[in-house]
Amino acid sequence: MRRFTFILITIVFLSGCSNSLPKAPELPKLPKFSMPELPKMPKLSLPSWAKPKIPSIETYKPSISQGSVLNIEDVNKLRLGINKTDVINLIGSPSISDPFHQYQWDYINYSTNDRGEKIYYRLRLVFSGNILSEIDKSELEQLINK
């Protein structure tokens, strides 16, 4: 009985793997249809007094300020030879205090005002020990013109 079952399963399996499946009949080709062209409609518009008036609404765009906000009068008070504590008391702590450049402080600001104008400026201070030895104001044009 086992042999008969094995032979039957083998025949069914092998017959399923053969390429003797009947081919599907070809479908008849459909005729091509074309749509008639519709007449063009004239554009209608309302008179100006009947058109709805929508009030213009301006969206609020807040000023965004990232970094150190500096006052040019306080920056102009910086002098060579003052110590780090006096600098912090005058213009605040730096926005970047790099551990690889321990004697350089960077005051960087990137902001946009409510009109969408972008403002960018940078102040670089270099110290010798605890004493201010160099002031780089070369990128403060936008702070001066503000």
Salt bridges, closest charged atoms under 4 A:
ASP74 OD1 - LYS77 NZ 3.90
ASP98 OD2 - HIS101 ND1 2.82
ASP106 OD1 - ARG122 NH2 2.96
ASP114 OD1 - ARG115 NH1 3.87
GLU117 OE1 - ARG115 NH2 3.35
GLU134 OE2 - ARG124 NH2 2.97
ASP136 OD2 - ARG124 NE 3.48
GLU139 OE2 - ARG122 NH1 3.71
